[in-house]
Amino acid sequence: MLTNLDYTVVAVYGVLMAGLALVARRRSSSLDEYFAAGHHLPWWMAAISHHVSGYSAVVFVGFAGKAATAGLSMWMLFSVPCFIAMMIGCVVWAPRWPRLKVLTPVQYLEARYGNSVRFLIALSGIGVKFIDLGIKLLAIAIVVQVCTGWDQMTIIVVSGVITVAYVLIGGLWATVLTDLVQFVVQFVLSAIVVTAVLGAVGGWGAMWDQLPPERANFFNPAAGISLDFWLVYLVVVIFSYNGATWGLALRFISVGEARDGQKAALLSGFLFLLYPLVIFIPAWAAPLVMPELFDPVTLDSLIDPDQTYVLVARHFLADLAPGLMGLLVCSMFAATMSMIDSDINALAAVFTKDVYERNARSELSEKVLNTVAKVSTVVIGMAIVATAMVMSQAPGMGKVFSITVKIFAGILPPVAIPLMFGMIWRRPTARGAILALGGGFATFGVLWSMYPDDFAIYAGGEMLVACLLYFGEGFLSSPRSAEKEREVDQLFRRLTGESVVVGEEEETAST
């Protein structure tokens, strides 16, 4: 359990987060600054924030827990798809997001398809995101409980309130600044744990020599991670990390130039390729350094696998130096807060701009919209806390990895396909977007009820149906009205960096 020094470390960390939020407040007076950092976010800050926002305690809990028995398959499942996704995104989506000059990823959909599609995708994304974020908040509670013995409910409430508080005060600037600090905290703590673990097992090569040989395979059959699973998951990740997860899209939207978006994608991609090693190495070595937690013959886990990383970390840190356990708790908070704060900010932006303002009966002032932004931030944050509290009481919800994968499979493709491909191909209309959304969700429901344990079937089938409906409608669609065609043409000229007409002036999109 934690010592007084550990609690002091946690308290100092909390004060630092509060200080950064107050600093960011000075740069978040307008709606543009609150949600999109005034479109002046430095590319390297965007890259680091994008990277750490792609994590949560789910990686330390669910992914690391599975890595203990799956071996290198988990690095192949998590890191490699993220790297591939960002390399593709660097060419396709990263330069397009900044050119839009919007405050939300959904905002451009009105010009692309019309307000009905904008509204439907906004509501769909907001509703289902509560479940995803609830799981992530529950994950941090699992980890901190192991370290401290605190009640899960208390941890969920405290974590949620702290996160909402600094997002409320400083908006995106607060989110990015805290992400930078959280990245440093995570890296330092993880480096200490990895150094200690590798020293205990005799190094990288010795670790794999002592483990069953199948755990050194990229596709370990015993881990249940097949090639078809990996390919479907790769597509989900390509969507998610390039903008279908709205908080990540805002990192590209908030940089000033298209080339800055590309540089941010490249740096984030290489961080995804390399940094997860410091998370997975302690999990891979767990059967060797803590054999009492594993079956002596099969090396299968005898405990809740979600606790693997934190138990190994605690094993080495408890007696290594005073205060390190407090740093471990901070790193777990940081892992989840980095993702949750991004998504809360994004969800509040979408609600304010794409739901409330767009459907208001009269024009709203900047002051009113700022109030709506802050109120929605609080409401969304508390709804996520409530969701996590309910989940903590549900049987079987400790299996964080499988739950997260299933949810991503169910919510991302139908929303992502019209959002992401709508920036690339101009033919599909609002009808195609609605068909993809409705047909995708319906297919997921049917296939999940029939094949609940076969990710490749229910996620891949859903994705295939949504794509067929979207692209099929694009090939068969009748011509748009002349007015709508001009609007779409102007949008695509902006997306590709050509000159566009704004009012009576000509503007050149960033290149």
N, C-alpha and C positions, 0 to 999 in steps of 0.2 A: 504494500500500500504506500501511499505518498507520504513524504516527510514534510515538515514545515517549510524547508527550502524548496521542495517541489511545488508546494502551494504558492510560494512567493514567485517562482518562475511563471506559473500560470497567471497570477495576478498582474505581473509586469507585462506579460503578453496581452492581457485584456486592456490594460491602460494604453499600450502602444497602438492597438487597433482603434481605440477611441480617439487617440491623438491624430491618427491618420485620417479618420473620418472628419474631424474638425478642420484639418488642413484642406481636405478635398471640398469641404462645404463652400469655401471661398471661390471655387471654380465651378460651382454648380447652381448658379443663380437662375439661369434660363432653362427651359425645357430641353433645348438642344444640348446644353452642357450636362444636364442631369442624366439624360438617357444615352447620349452619344459622344460625350466629352468634347462637344463642339466640333467634332470631326477633325481634331488636332492631336489625336493620340499617337505618340511615337511608335514606329513599327516594332521596335524591340520590346517595348512594354506590352503592346498588343500581342506579340508572339508568346511572351512568358505568361501573360494572363490567359490567353487561349489554351496554352498547354496545361496550366494548373487547373483551369476550369473544366478541362476534360477528365480530371480525376475526381475522386471523392473517397471517403472512407470505404466505399464499395470495393475499390481496388485493393486496399489494405486488408479488407475483411473477406469479401466474396472471392475475388480473383486470386489473392494470395493464398486463401484457404484451399482453393482448388489446385493451385500450383504445387502444394505440398505433396500431392499424390499424382498430379498430371505431368509434372516436370516441365521441360522446355515447350511443351504444347501450349502452355498459358502465355509464354512470351510470343509464340507464333500467333496465338489468338488475339492478344491485346495489342502488342507493340507494332507488329508488322502491318496489320490492317490500318492502324492509325498513320503509320509512315506512308504507306501507299496512298491513303486517302488525301493526305496533305500534299503529296507530290502531284496528284491529279488536280486537287483544288488550287494549287499554285498556278496552274495553266488555265483552268476553266472558271472557277468561281471567285477566287480571292481577288482578282483584278476587277471583277464586275460589281461586287458589293460596294466598294467605295464610290464608284461612279454614280450610283443611284442617288446619293445625297438624301437618304431617308433617315428616320429615327427608329424604325422597326423593320424587321425582315419581311413583315406581312404587308407593309404599306404600299409597296410597288405593285401588289396584286390587283389593285383597283384599276390602274392603267392597263395592266396585262389582260385581265379577265372581266373586271367589273366589281362593284361593291359587294354583290352577293357572295362571290367566292372569297373575297377578302374577309368578310364577316364570318363565313363558315369555317375557314381554316383558322382564324383567330380563336374562335370559340372552341374548336376541336383541340387545338394545341394547348390552350389554357386548362381545359378540363382534365385531360389525361395527364398533364405534367405534374399535377398534384400527387399522383400515385408514385411517379418516378422520384420526385423530390422527397416524398415521405419515406421511401425506402432508403434513400441516402442519409436522411436524418436519423433513421433507425440504426443504420450501420455505424455511425459515430457513437451512438449510445451503447452499442454492443462493445465497442473497443474501450471506451472510457470506463464502462462498468468493470471490465476485467482489471483495469489499472487501479481504479479507485474504490470499487465496491459500492459506488453511488447507485441510487435507484435509476432505472432507465427513464422513467417518466421525468424525473428531475433534470437529467442530462438533456433530454429532448427539448424541454421548455427553455432551459438556460441557453442552449446552442441556438435555438430558433430566435429567441429574443435578441441575443447579441448580434446575430447576422442581420436581422431586420433593422436593428438600431443603426448600424453603420451604413447600410444601404440607404436608409431613410435620410440620414444626415448628409451624405456626400454623393449619392448617386453612383454613376459609372466610375468617376474619378476615385471615389473611395474604394470601390470594388477592385480597380486595377492596382491601386497603391497597396492595399492589403494583400492582394495576390502576390505582389513582388516580395513582401515580407514573408508570406506563407511559403513561397517557393524556397527562400533561403532557409527557413526553419525546417522544412521537410528534408531538404538536401543535407543539411548538417547532421540532423538526427539519423537519417538513413545511411549516410556515409559512415557514421560511428558504428552503427549496428552491423553493416556489411563487413567492415574491417575486423570487428570482433568475431563474427561468424566464420569468415574465411580463415582467420588465424586458428580457430578452434578445430576446423576440419582439415587443415593442411593445404588450403588453396583451392582454386577453381577446378583444376584437373583431378585432384584427390577427391573432391566432393562427388564428381560424377563417377569416379572409379568405385566408390563405396555404395552408390545407389544402384537399384535395378537398371539394367541397360536400356529397357524400353522408355525410361524417364528422360533419356537423352534424345529421344526421337521428337521431331517437330510435330508429327501426327501420331500421338500415342493412342493406339486402339483402346487400351484400358481406361483412358481418360474420357472416352466417349466423344472425342473431338475429331470428327471425320472430315474428309476433304469437302464434301457437299455442305456440311455445317459451316466450315470455314469460309467457303465462297459466298454463301448467303449472308453470313455475318459481316464479311468484307463490304458488301454492298450497303448494308445497314450503316456501317461506320463511315463509308464515303458520304452518304447523305448527312449523317449526324454531325460530323466534324467540319463539314463545309457549309453549314448554315441551317439544316433542318432542326438542330438544337439552337434555338433562337439566341441564347446567351453567347454562344460561340460565333454566330453570325455577326453580332454586335461588335466583336473585336475587329472584324474586317470593315464593317460599316463606319467605325469610328476613326480609322486612319484617314489621312487626307488624300492620298494618291493611290492609284491602282498599283503602281510598282511597290508601294509600301505594303499593300495587302499581300503581294506576292512574297516579299521578303519575310513578312510575319508568318506566312504559311510554311515557308522553307524552314525557318528556325524552329517553329513548333513541331514540324514533322521529325526533325532530327532529335529533338528532345524526347519525343514519344518513342523513338527507336532505342535510345540509350538509357534514359532515366529509369524506366520500369525495372531494369536489372537490379537496382538497389532495393527494390521492393520485393522482387521474387527470390533473390538469392537466400535471404533468411528463411523463406518458406521452403525452398528446395532442400536446404540443409536441415530443416526441422527434424526429420527422422533420425539424423545423425547426432545432433546436439541435444535433443530431448527425446530419446528413444522410448521413455515411459509413456509418451502420448500416442504411440503407434504400435500396431500389431507386430510382434517380433519376426513373423514369417512373411507376411504380405506387405508390411509397412503401410497398411491402410490406417487412417486416423481413427483413434479411439475416443476422440472428443469432438465437440462441435467444430468443424473445420474453419468456421468464421473467426475463431479465436486464435488461430495458428500464429499469424504474424505478431500480434501483440504479446503472446506468451513467450515467443522466442526473443523478441525485443526486450521484454521485461527481464527475462532470464539473464541477459548480458548487461543490461543497463543498471539494474538495481544495485549492484555492488561495484560498478565501474567508476562512477563519480557522482557526488551528490548533485541533485538538481536535474539529472538526465531523465528521470521518470516524469518530472514535470514538463520537460521539453518534449517527451513522447506524447503526453496528453495534448500539448499545444499543436504538435504536428498532425495528430488525428483531427483535432478541431479544424486546423488549417486545410486539411485534405478535403473535408466536406464543405466548409464554408466557402472555399474558392468556387465550387460548382454551384452551390445553392445561392450565393449572393448574385452570381451572374444570371441565373435563371429567374430569380425574383425581380431583378432589375428589368430583364427582358419581358417577363410576363406583365409587369406594371406598365411598361412602355406600350405593349400590344393592347392591353385593356384601355389605356388612356387615349391612344391615337386611333386604333383600329376598331374599337368597340364603342367607347363613350363619345369621343369627339365626332367620329364619322357619322354616328347615328343621332346626334343631338339635333333638336329642332331649330336651334338658332346658333349663330357663330359664338364661340367661347373665347374669352380673353385668356392671355398667357397666365394671369394670376389664378383663374379658375382651373386651368389645366394643370398647373403646378400643384394645386390643392388635391385634385383628383389623383395625380401621380403619387403623392405621398400617402393619401388614404388607401389607395389600391395596393401600395407596397406593404402597408401594415396588414390589411385584410388578407392578401395573398400569403404573406408570411405566417400569419396565425392559422390559416387554413392548412398549410403544409405541416405545421406543428401538430394540429389536430389529427391529420391523416397519419402521421408517424406514430402518434399515441395509440390510435386504433389498431394499426398494424402490429405494434409491439405486443398486443394481446391476442393476436390471431395465431392459431397453431400452424407451425411449419414456416413462419415468416422469417426465421433465422437463415434460411437458405438464400442469402442475398444474391449470389451470382445468378442462379437459375431464374429467380423472380425478375431481376433486372433485364436479363436477356429477353425473356418472354414479353415484358412490357415494351421494350424498345422495338421488338419485332411487330407488336400489335399496333403501335401508335405512329411509328415513323414513316414507313413507306407510303401509306395513303396521303399523308400530309406533305411528305417530302417530294413526291413525284411532280405534282403541279407547281410546287414552290421552286424546286431546283431546276427542273427541265424547262420551266417557264422562262428562265433567263437565257436559255440556249436556243430553243426552237420556237418559232413564232406561229406555227400553223394551228396547234390546239387552241380551242376556244373555252369559254366558261363551261360549256356542256362537258367537254373532256375532263376538266378539273373536277367537276362535281361527280362525274361517273367514276373517276379514279378514287375519289374520297369515299363515296358510298360503296362502290363495288369492292374496294380494298378492305374496308372494315367488315363488310358482310362475309367476305371470303375468309378472313381471319377468324371470325366467330365460328363459322362452320367447320373449318379445318382444325382449329384448336379443340373443339368439342370431340372430333373424331380421332385426332392424333396429338394429344396433349403433351407427349414426351418427344415428339419428333420435330425439332426446330426447323430443319431443312424443308419439311413438308409444309407446315402451317405458315412459316414466314416466307419461304420461297414461293409457295402457291399464291399467297396474298400479293406479293410483289409482282409476280407474273401477271395476275389478273388486272391489277391496277395499271401496270405498264401497257397491257394490251388495250385496255379501255381508253387510256389517255392518248397513246400514239395512234390507235385505230381511229379515234375521233379526229385527230389531227389530219390524217390522210383523207378522211371522208367528209370533213366539215365543209359547209357552204361558206362562201365569202362573207366577211364581216361588212358592216356598213362602212361607207366611205369615211365617216367621222372616226369610228373605232379603229379603222385601219391606219389612219394618220396618227392616232394616239399610240398604237402599238409600234408603228414605224419610228416615231420619235423616241419611244422607250428603248428600242433596240439600237438605235443610233447612239444613245447615251451609254448603253451597256457595252458597246464595242469601241467606245472612245471617239466616235465621230462628232462633228459639230451638230448641235441641236438648237432649235429655236425656242427660246423662253420668252413669251410675250412678244415684244418687238425687237429683242436683242438676240444675237447669236452667241452661244456659249459653247466652248470646247470642253468636253469631258476630260477628266484626268487620264493621263496615259502612263 
